[in-house]
Each structure stands twice: as structure tokens, then as C-alpha cells.
């Protein structure tokens, strides 16, 4: 039984966050969600909003980025899921190299913060009112165990 959310990996350096063209996220939403994690001691290299000069949004492996997309037809997503995050951990370094978040069009409160938590290496945490709770209805704003050790 975990007393804090399990964390499987972390970034070796601050990731760049990129909200892709059709992502259902406003600039206000991404700034607010990143501020949530910054208040816990996490840093982000840069935030780009629907500006992708390097093509990270279309890359299979957007190294150094957390990219945020709208769920597409080809995205395998459980019908009950509100979003999905995949991240790649380099086996040699044990560090996260990239992450991709796919959001449904109807973004609910705490979902973006929850998915950014996955992109930062956290797994689900079965605690009522916790932001990393797997079930949205059981989640909330509790941040127990999420503070960055790098502070």
C-alpha cells in the first residue's frame, strides 16, 4: 500500500510544454495547470500555445516535450477515460524523454493537472480527493506526495 503516489521516473531537465493546434485547452487552462505544478516545485523550460515550428506535435517521439493533443480517431482510449497520457522512459538513464497527452473535447476541472502529473512520472493514487486519483469523481485538489524533491 502506497502512502504517496508512485513515481516511476522524472525528467533529466525541464520539459517544454506544447499545446497542439486542435487541443481543447485554452491558454488560461494551460497556464493555470502549469502554475499548479510550479507551486509544487516543478519547472518547465518553455510553454508554446499552438505554435509548433519544430514539428513536435506530429512527431512519434517528441523528445524533450510534453505535447497536448485532442483525442483523435486512432487514439486508443477507454470509453470511460477523460484523457490519456503516454510517456517514454529511457532505459539507459531512467529519465523521461517525452510525453503525449490526449484530451477529450469536454475538459473537466483537474483533468489537465492530473494528466500533467502522469507526464511528470506519477501513476494513479487511490486516495479520495487526490489529483492523481484514477476516477475523476473521486479526485480533487489534494497534492499529498507530489512536491518536487528538487526544491
Backbone as ProteinMPNN parsed JSONL, in Angstrom:
{"seq_chain_A": "XXXXXXXXXXXXXXXXXXXXXXXXXXXXXXXXXXXXXXXXXXXXXXXXXXXXXXXXXXXXXXXXXXXXXXXXXXXXXXXXXXXXXXXXXXXXXXXXXXXXXXXXXXXXXXXXXXXXXXXXXXXXXXXXXXXXXXXXXXXXXXXXXXXXXXX", "coords_chain_A": {"N_chain_A": [[0.85, -1.186, 0.0], [0.662, 2.095, -0.974], [1.647, 5.145, 0.524], [1.998, 7.507, -0.621], [1.695, 8.971, -3.927], [2.799, 6.75, -6.495], [5.866, 7.239, -8.2], [7.36, 6.813, -11.217], [9.424, 7.713, -12.8], [11.481, 10.567, -13.718], [12.055, 13.758, -15.314], [15.166, 14.564, -16.905], [15.884, 17.127, -17.45], [14.108, 20.241, -17.465], [11.012, 19.96, -19.125], [9.71, 21.108, -22.308], [6.549, 22.514, -22.859], [3.916, 21.922, -25.034], [1.025, 22.966, -26.507], [-0.908, 21.574, -28.83], [-2.32, 22.278, -32.124], [-5.179, 21.519, -32.388], [-5.881, 20.908, -29.834], [-8.049, 20.813, -26.998], [-7.619, 22.902, -25.156], [-7.358, 25.948, -23.476], [-5.317, 28.949, -23.436], [-5.372, 30.05, -20.91], [-6.148, 27.832, -19.359], [-3.897, 26.083, -19.657], [-1.847, 27.629, -18.573], [-2.77, 27.902, -15.936], [-2.818, 25.195, -15.083], [-0.098, 24.531, -15.296], [0.937, 26.317, -13.445], [-0.109, 25.219, -11.115], [1.53, 22.906, -10.877], [4.042, 24.149, -10.818], [3.88, 25.484, -8.389], [4.291, 23.357, -6.767], [6.912, 22.889, -7.058], [7.944, 22.145, -9.559], [9.502, 22.634, -12.753], [9.283, 24.119, -15.983], [10.577, 24.272, -19.207], [9.727, 25.917, -21.352], [6.682, 27.266, -22.628], [4.563, 26.624, -25.227], [1.913, 27.736, -27.186], [-0.102, 26.4, -29.405], [1.801, 26.784, -31.377], [4.132, 25.492, -33.261], [6.953, 25.273, -34.413], [8.977, 23.367, -34.702], [7.793, 20.958, -35.274], [6.944, 19.154, -33.302], [4.386, 18.332, -32.54], [3.54, 16.577, -34.505], [5.316, 14.569, -34.356], [6.386, 11.214, -33.719], [7.911, 10.687, -31.555], [8.336, 13.041, -29.526], [10.93, 14.337, -28.409], [11.963, 15.768, -25.38], [9.687, 17.197, -24.97], [6.406, 17.841, -23.587], [3.603, 17.144, -25.121], [0.347, 18.25, -26.005], [-2.644, 17.028, -27.144], [-5.774, 16.888, -28.989], [-7.995, 14.189, -28.578], [-7.793, 11.775, -31.083], [-9.287, 9.858, -33.806], [-7.716, 7.579, -34.144], [-6.576, 7.231, -31.671], [-6.254, 5.065, -29.04], [-8.44, 4.81, -26.59], [-9.946, 4.255, -23.539], [-13.461, 4.055, -23.315], [-14.568, 5.248, -21.056], [-12.604, 6.916, -20.134], [-11.305, 10.206, -19.578], [-9.103, 11.374, -20.588], [-5.754, 10.672, -21.799], [-2.423, 9.782, -21.109], [0.779, 9.205, -22.382], [4.093, 8.318, -21.704], [7.605, 8.275, -22.323], [10.233, 6.447, -21.061], [13.662, 6.486, -20.904], [15.598, 3.65, -20.993], [18.314, 3.502, -20.421], [19.017, 5.818, -18.978], [16.949, 6.118, -17.193], [15.279, 8.241, -17.16], [12.554, 10.454, -18.071], [11.862, 10.977, -21.463], [10.025, 12.047, -23.269], [6.551, 13.088, -23.467], [3.098, 12.507, -24.195], [-0.062, 13.864, -24.21], [-3.454, 13.165, -24.554], [-6.493, 14.68, -24.918], [-10.002, 14.65, -24.289], [-12.687, 16.493, -25.909], [-14.373, 17.758, -24.025], [-13.175, 19.128, -21.507], [-12.676, 18.597, -18.146], [-12.596, 20.003, -14.8], [-9.544, 19.665, -13.048], [-8.57, 17.598, -14.691], [-6.577, 18.199, -16.636], [-4.445, 18.944, -14.953], [-4.106, 16.49, -13.641], [-3.319, 14.829, -15.81], [-0.939, 16.092, -16.554], [0.457, 15.427, -14.294], [0.881, 12.688, -14.754], [2.551, 12.973, -16.999], [4.739, 13.978, -15.733], [5.659, 11.781, -14.477], [4.166, 10.476, -12.488], [1.991, 7.92, -11.203], [-1.35, 6.5, -10.862], [-3.159, 7.165, -7.812], [-4.776, 5.876, -5.135], [-6.523, 7.617, -3.384], [-8.999, 9.41, -1.809], [-10.125, 12.513, -3.059], [-7.646, 13.207, -4.106], [-5.48, 14.603, -6.582], [-4.307, 12.798, -8.334], [-5.963, 10.618, -8.349], [-7.47, 7.841, -9.905], [-10.139, 7.793, -10.699], [-12.194, 10.308, -11.807], [-14.427, 11.314, -10.41], [-13.766, 10.724, -7.818], [-11.585, 12.193, -7.35], [-9.727, 15.263, -6.705], [-8.254, 18.185, -5.317], [-6.14, 17.502, -3.648], [-2.72, 17.232, -2.855], [-0.89, 15.534, -1.692], [2.274, 14.095, -1.385], [3.222, 14.949, -3.857], [5.012, 17.061, -4.082], [7.951, 18.425, -5.43], [11.134, 16.926, -5.076], [13.308, 18.314, -5.741], [13.326, 20.863, -4.861]], "CA_chain_A": [[0.0, 0.0, 0.0], [1.438, 3.33, -1.06], [1.184, 6.296, 1.291], [2.139, 8.638, -1.544], [1.553, 8.499, -5.312], [4.026, 6.182, -7.062], [6.52, 8.0, -9.27], [8.199, 5.828, -11.887], [10.582, 8.359, -13.434], [11.425, 12.023, -13.773], [12.776, 14.366, -16.425], [16.54, 14.96, -16.572], [15.848, 18.588, -17.49], [12.74, 20.742, -17.574], [10.433, 19.76, -20.461], [8.956, 22.172, -22.966], [5.142, 22.124, -22.978], [3.372, 22.387, -26.307], [-0.391, 22.711, -26.751], [-1.019, 21.435, -30.284], [-3.339, 23.09, -32.793], [-6.586, 21.199, -32.142], [-6.084, 20.535, -28.426], [-9.174, 21.551, -26.426], [-7.086, 23.598, -23.985], [-7.134, 27.386, -23.673], [-4.067, 29.45, -22.845], [-5.624, 30.22, -19.47], [-6.133, 26.496, -18.751], [-2.547, 25.526, -19.571], [-1.091, 28.444, -17.607], [-3.251, 27.552, -14.603], [-2.371, 23.835, -14.773], [1.354, 24.565, -15.075], [1.14, 27.038, -12.176], [-0.384, 24.21, -10.094], [2.738, 22.084, -10.714], [5.142, 25.031, -10.422], [3.724, 25.705, -6.954], [4.793, 22.146, -6.106], [8.357, 22.84, -7.258], [8.343, 21.656, -10.886], [9.812, 23.689, -13.715], [9.05, 23.83, -17.392], [11.512, 25.071, -19.998], [9.007, 26.896, -22.152], [5.319, 26.855, -22.963], [4.127, 27.091, -26.554], [0.488, 27.54, -27.377], [-0.478, 26.242, -30.817], [2.927, 27.298, -32.158], [4.972, 24.299, -33.319], [7.892, 25.408, -35.531], [9.86, 22.207, -34.817], [7.019, 19.778, -35.641], [6.802, 18.2, -32.188], [3.007, 17.817, -32.485], [3.374, 15.487, -35.47], [6.386, 13.603, -34.133], [6.089, 9.99, -32.972], [8.718, 10.766, -30.329], [8.688, 14.458, -29.365], [11.968, 14.401, -27.37], [12.073, 16.997, -24.6], [8.383, 17.874, -24.93], [5.099, 17.327, -23.201], [2.684, 17.662, -26.143], [-1.054, 18.065, -25.646], [-3.452, 16.861, -28.35], [-7.16, 16.455, -28.936], [-8.115, 12.76, -28.89], [-8.086, 11.515, -32.494], [-9.928, 8.558, -34.045], [-6.757, 6.483, -33.997], [-6.135, 7.128, -30.283], [-6.932, 4.016, -28.285], [-8.802, 5.4, -25.308], [-11.082, 3.614, -22.884], [-14.633, 4.917, -23.473], [-14.824, 5.955, -19.8], [-11.485, 7.808, -19.821], [-11.436, 11.61, -19.968], [-7.855, 11.723, -21.264], [-4.74, 9.623, -21.73], [-1.043, 10.253, -21.224], [1.849, 8.228, -22.583], [5.42, 8.915, -21.595], [8.686, 7.355, -22.667], [11.364, 6.475, -20.14], [14.893, 5.95, -21.483], [16.08, 2.574, -20.135], [19.703, 3.733, -20.022], [19.122, 6.896, -17.991], [15.84, 6.078, -16.25], [14.625, 9.555, -17.193], [11.509, 10.643, -19.071], [12.36, 11.658, -22.658], [8.919, 12.787, -23.866], [5.213, 12.68, -23.03], [1.997, 12.953, -25.057], [-1.361, 13.872, -23.547], [-4.604, 13.25, -25.462], [-7.641, 15.15, -24.141], [-11.326, 14.702, -24.922], [-13.095, 17.897, -26.096], [-15.035, 18.313, -22.841], [-12.177, 19.098, -20.446], [-13.226, 18.847, -16.815], [-11.677, 20.519, -13.786], [-8.463, 18.798, -12.535], [-8.109, 16.583, -15.64], [-5.297, 18.613, -17.215], [-3.445, 18.828, -13.881], [-3.902, 15.049, -13.461], [-2.54, 14.3, -16.939], [0.422, 16.63, -16.416], [1.09, 14.595, -13.267], [1.402, 11.496, -15.444], [3.668, 13.399, -17.845], [5.865, 14.202, -14.826], [6.097, 10.479, -13.991], [3.321, 9.92, -11.436], [0.944, 6.963, -11.531], [-2.579, 6.74, -10.104], [-3.062, 7.087, -6.357], [-6.124, 5.603, -4.647], [-6.831, 8.431, -2.202], [-10.127, 10.291, -2.096], [-9.831, 13.947, -3.25], [-6.286, 13.435, -4.61], [-5.451, 14.955, -8.007], [-3.872, 11.644, -9.123], [-6.929, 9.525, -8.254], [-7.826, 7.337, -11.242], [-11.533, 8.117, -11.0], [-12.402, 11.749, -11.709], [-15.431, 11.583, -9.382], [-13.135, 10.521, -6.509], [-10.419, 13.065, -7.279], [-9.862, 16.619, -6.177], [-7.048, 19.019, -5.37], [-5.144, 17.051, -2.679], [-1.413, 17.082, -3.507], [-0.007, 14.75, -0.844], [3.316, 13.307, -2.05], [3.56, 15.436, -5.207], [6.016, 18.127, -4.044], [9.226, 18.048, -6.041], [12.267, 16.769, -4.17], [14.376, 19.177, -6.252], [13.13, 22.219, -4.318]], "C_chain_A": [[0.89, 1.242, 0.0], [0.805, 4.428, -0.212], [1.294, 7.579, 0.494], [1.996, 8.102, -2.966], [2.867, 7.9, -5.832], [4.553, 7.056, -8.2], [7.535, 7.072, -9.916], [9.442, 6.421, -12.529], [10.423, 9.867, -13.33], [12.227, 12.508, -14.97], [14.193, 14.698, -15.995], [16.69, 16.47, -16.624], [14.405, 19.011, -17.741], [12.205, 20.547, -18.994], [9.811, 21.044, -21.004], [7.528, 21.66, -23.121], [4.585, 22.748, -24.241], [1.91, 21.979, -26.425], [-0.567, 22.724, -28.267], [-2.292, 22.093, -30.821], [-4.78, 22.784, -32.41], [-6.871, 20.785, -30.705], [-7.182, 21.412, -27.816], [-8.805, 22.325, -25.157], [-6.874, 25.067, -24.322], [-5.787, 27.776, -23.062], [-4.218, 29.607, -21.339], [-5.559, 28.863, -18.766], [-4.719, 25.951, -18.617], [-1.71, 26.321, -18.576], [-1.479, 28.097, -16.176], [-2.75, 26.172, -14.18], [-0.864, 23.791, -14.51], [1.683, 25.274, -13.773], [0.897, 26.084, -10.996], [0.875, 23.391, -9.814], [3.953, 22.931, -10.328], [5.087, 25.324, -8.926], [4.182, 24.509, -6.132], [6.289, 21.935, -6.375], [8.841, 22.342, -8.6], [8.594, 22.84, -11.814], [9.572, 23.182, -15.131], [9.914, 24.799, -18.186], [10.812, 26.227, -20.694], [7.61, 26.366, -22.383], [4.983, 27.466, -24.311], [2.654, 26.769, -26.7], [0.17, 27.589, -28.86], [0.532, 26.904, -31.762], [3.988, 26.197, -32.14], [5.976, 24.37, -34.479], [8.794, 24.187, -35.736], [9.116, 20.912, -35.143], [6.844, 18.745, -34.546], [5.405, 17.581, -32.139], [2.783, 16.646, -33.439], [4.43, 14.399, -35.301], [5.882, 12.389, -33.359], [6.784, 10.011, -31.616], [9.18, 12.215, -30.134], [9.667, 14.695, -28.202], [12.003, 15.779, -26.704], [10.759, 17.736, -24.415], [7.336, 17.092, -24.158], [4.162, 17.95, -24.227], [1.251, 17.326, -25.74], [-1.889, 18.117, -26.92], [-4.93, 16.699, -28.001], [-7.161, 14.963, -29.252], [-8.508, 12.617, -30.359], [-8.725, 10.136, -32.633], [-8.98, 7.395, -33.774], [-6.23, 6.319, -32.572], [-6.941, 6.052, -29.574], [-7.177, 4.546, -26.88], [-10.027, 4.687, -24.767], [-12.283, 4.557, -22.97], [-14.959, 5.737, -22.222], [-13.76, 7.009, -19.494], [-11.726, 9.221, -20.349], [-10.218, 12.083, -20.751], [-6.891, 10.546, -21.128], [-3.366, 10.262, -21.886], [-0.125, 9.067, -21.418], [3.152, 8.972, -22.355], [6.461, 7.846, -21.828], [9.831, 7.55, -21.69], [12.547, 5.793, -20.82], [15.457, 4.897, -20.519], [17.511, 2.79, -19.651], [19.821, 4.754, -18.9], [18.055, 6.815, -16.898], [15.06, 7.376, -16.189], [13.553, 9.594, -18.28], [12.092, 11.44, -20.231], [11.292, 12.497, -23.344], [7.605, 12.277, -23.294], [4.187, 13.255, -23.997], [0.684, 12.775, -24.306], [-2.428, 14.008, -24.624], [-5.837, 13.551, -24.627], [-8.925, 15.037, -24.949], [-11.75, 16.176, -25.006], [-13.708, 18.546, -24.852], [-14.115, 18.203, -21.624], [-12.828, 19.481, -19.113], [-12.136, 19.359, -15.87], [-10.783, 19.399, -13.255], [-7.924, 17.792, -13.547], [-6.754, 16.961, -16.243], [-4.182, 18.52, -16.171], [-3.098, 17.357, -13.643], [-3.013, 14.481, -14.57], [-1.114, 14.85, -16.934], [1.179, 15.867, -15.326], [1.647, 13.308, -13.855], [2.626, 11.865, -16.273], [4.923, 13.69, -17.011], [6.319, 12.907, -14.147], [5.253, 9.841, -12.905], [2.294, 8.938, -11.996], [-0.29, 7.291, -10.695], [-2.361, 6.481, -8.618], [-4.477, 6.982, -5.799], [-6.377, 6.307, -3.308], [-7.944, 9.388, -2.6], [-9.664, 11.747, -2.077], [-8.421, 14.232, -3.759], [-6.315, 13.683, -6.112], [-5.04, 13.762, -8.884], [-4.793, 10.426, -8.949], [-7.371, 9.133, -9.66], [-9.243, 7.724, -11.652], [-11.778, 9.601, -10.76], [-13.358, 12.097, -10.567], [-14.85, 11.479, -7.973], [-11.946, 11.457, -6.302], [-10.742, 14.431, -6.702], [-8.54, 17.333, -6.271], [-5.974, 18.62, -4.35], [-3.83, 16.764, -3.41], [-0.415, 16.276, -2.665], [0.988, 13.953, -1.682], [3.739, 13.801, -3.424], [4.66, 16.493, -5.218], [7.336, 17.61, -4.596], [10.321, 17.971, -4.994], [13.401, 17.697, -4.562], [14.29, 20.597, -5.696], [14.155, 22.582, -3.323]], "O_chain_A": [[1.753, 1.409, 0.862], [-0.411, 4.619, -0.226], [0.751, 8.613, 0.884], [2.158, 6.903, -3.19], [3.933, 8.482, -5.63], [3.795, 7.542, -9.04], [8.46, 6.597, -9.256], [10.413, 5.706, -12.776], [9.381, 10.375, -12.915], [12.99, 11.748, -15.566], [14.414, 15.075, -14.845], [17.529, 17.036, -15.923], [13.584, 18.207, -18.182], [12.866, 20.924, -19.962], [9.439, 21.941, -20.248], [7.32, 20.5, -23.475], [4.754, 23.941, -24.49], [1.59, 20.79, -26.441], [-0.395, 23.76, -28.91], [-3.21, 22.417, -30.068], [-5.54, 23.71, -32.13], [-7.982, 20.358, -30.391], [-7.241, 22.611, -28.085], [-9.586, 22.39, -24.209], [-6.273, 25.389, -25.347], [-5.203, 27.029, -22.277], [-3.288, 29.325, -20.584], [-4.974, 28.757, -17.688], [-4.369, 25.41, -17.568], [-0.941, 25.737, -17.812], [-0.617, 28.008, -15.301], [-2.307, 25.995, -13.046], [-0.41, 23.091, -13.605], [2.611, 24.876, -13.069], [1.615, 26.136, -9.997], [1.249, 23.201, -8.657], [4.809, 22.463, -9.578], [6.124, 25.405, -8.268], [4.434, 24.635, -4.934], [6.861, 20.924, -5.967], [10.042, 22.132, -8.775], [7.983, 23.899, -11.679], [9.651, 21.987, -15.416], [9.976, 25.99, -17.881], [11.258, 27.372, -20.626], [7.379, 25.158, -22.34], [5.105, 28.675, -24.509], [2.206, 25.668, -26.377], [0.168, 28.649, -29.486], [0.175, 27.49, -32.784], [4.662, 25.993, -31.13], [5.86, 23.601, -35.433], [9.322, 23.993, -36.831], [9.749, 19.865, -35.276], [6.615, 17.572, -34.838], [5.256, 16.427, -31.737], [1.914, 15.809, -33.192], [4.426, 13.412, -36.037], [5.054, 12.517, -32.457], [6.299, 9.422, -30.65], [10.288, 12.573, -30.532], [9.277, 15.191, -27.145], [12.064, 16.81, -27.374], [10.719, 18.786, -23.774], [7.371, 15.863, -24.084], [3.947, 19.162, -24.206], [0.98, 16.252, -25.201], [-1.857, 19.092, -27.67], [-5.283, 16.41, -26.858], [-6.401, 14.518, -30.112], [-9.447, 13.265, -30.821], [-8.709, 9.34, -31.694], [-9.384, 6.36, -33.245], [-5.508, 5.362, -32.292], [-8.169, 6.122, -29.518], [-6.249, 4.708, -26.088], [-11.029, 4.537, -25.467], [-12.134, 5.753, -22.719], [-15.563, 6.805, -22.323], [-13.993, 7.902, -18.679], [-12.282, 9.404, -21.432], [-10.287, 13.067, -21.487], [-7.172, 9.565, -20.44], [-3.178, 11.169, -22.696], [-0.228, 8.057, -20.722], [3.298, 10.124, -22.766], [6.234, 6.664, -21.565], [10.336, 8.658, -21.51], [12.438, 4.648, -21.26], [15.76, 5.209, -19.368], [17.879, 2.308, -18.579], [20.621, 4.586, -17.98], [18.228, 7.368, -15.812], [14.269, 7.588, -15.27], [13.629, 8.872, -19.274], [12.743, 12.463, -20.016], [11.596, 13.534, -23.934], [7.539, 11.192, -22.717], [4.372, 14.34, -24.548], [0.362, 11.686, -23.831], [-2.323, 14.863, -25.503], [-6.193, 12.781, -23.735], [-8.934, 15.297, -26.152], [-11.235, 17.012, -24.263], [-13.572, 19.753, -24.652], [-14.26, 17.292, -20.81], [-13.441, 20.54, -18.98], [-10.941, 19.177, -16.103], [-11.26, 18.284, -13.04], [-6.892, 17.175, -13.281], [-5.871, 16.109, -16.345], [-3.084, 18.059, -16.484], [-1.928, 17.017, -13.464], [-2.068, 13.741, -14.297], [-0.177, 14.131, -17.281], [2.393, 15.681, -15.42], [2.748, 12.883, -13.505], [3.628, 11.15, -16.254], [6.038, 13.651, -17.531], [7.248, 12.921, -13.34], [5.592, 8.755, -12.436], [1.797, 9.102, -13.109], [-0.282, 8.242, -9.914], [-1.504, 5.691, -8.223], [-5.284, 7.896, -5.97], [-6.435, 5.675, -2.253], [-7.842, 10.09, -3.607], [-8.911, 12.16, -1.196], [-8.031, 15.397, -3.837], [-7.084, 13.048, -6.835], [-5.393, 13.723, -10.063], [-4.436, 9.322, -9.36], [-7.617, 9.995, -10.503], [-9.507, 7.957, -12.832], [-11.593, 10.096, -9.648], [-13.13, 13.062, -9.837], [-15.38, 12.079, -7.037], [-11.37, 11.509, -5.216], [-11.864, 14.709, -6.277], [-7.778, 17.109, -7.211], [-4.986, 19.339, -4.201], [-3.831, 16.125, -4.462], [0.789, 16.34, -2.914], [0.591, 13.219, -2.587], [4.534, 13.142, -4.094], [5.196, 16.793, -6.285], [7.776, 16.507, -4.272], [10.428, 18.84, -4.129], [14.358, 17.858, -3.805], [15.115, 21.443, -6.041], [14.123, 23.686, -2.779]]}, "name": "protein", "num_of_chains": 1, "seq": "XXXXXXXXXXXXXXXXXXXXXXXXXXXXXXXXXXXXXXXXXXXXXXXXXXXXXXXXXXXXXXXXXXXXXXXXXXXXXXXXXXXXXXXXXXXXXXXXXXXXXXXXXXXXXXXXXXXXXXXXXXXXXXXXXXXXXXXXXXXXXXXXXXXXXXX"}
